Each structure stands twice: as C-alpha cells, then as structure tokens.
Amino acid sequence: MAIDSVPSCVQHGVAAADGTVKPYEHCAAFYTFASNQTYDAKTTTEFWLGASNGTLLLVALGIIVMVATLVAWVVTEDARLLAQARRLRAAQSGARPAAPTPPPPPAASA
C-alpha cells in the first residue's frame, strides 16, 4: 500500500523528451513548511521573499545546531590537544607521565 503524496500541481503523462522540469512548471513550491507562493522579483519586496514561519524556524534551528556543534567540537579538540601536549612535554623532560586516575569504586548498597 503506497501513500499518494504527489502535489496536485504535478502534471502526469509528460513525455521524457520534454525534460525533467516540465511536469513541475505549474507548481509554486512543494517542500516541507513551504509557502504556496511563487517568487516574482517585480512584486516581492519582503526580505524573506515570502518564506513561511516554518521555513524560517527550520533555518534558525539549523543555524543554532550548527554553531553549537562547531563550538562543542572546538572545545573537545582543544582539551585533547592540551592533554597530548602535556604527555609530550612529560616524555621530553624524562619524567614519567602521570598514570590516569582510576574511577572511584561503586558505592555499596545496604
């Protein structure tokens, strides 16, 4: 059983020789959170070009997640590089690097 999710603006029965755009030329937009408006440079003067609130929310969330991921990666790599630098300095000076501290024993249950 298939779900028919093709928008009503898609033309069926178009020959392959007409190209891949021909079936969709009557569609304004059909993607998640899209507005149903077509972009016209002569009439559209909005900064967001008529984007729906869902589209703006999705873009904002994507930017926030991207920046947070980049910051987390930089912090993680900085910590790893500092630890490696400490190990290399200790090895260069002839001192034995400090052994990693073992985890604390599990708490005894009563």
Secondary structure, DSSP 8 states (H G I E B T S, - for coil): -------TTS--S--GGG-SSGGGTT-S--STT--S----TTT---TTTT--HHHHHHHHHHHHHHHHHHHHHHHHHHHHHHHHHHHHHHHHTT----------------
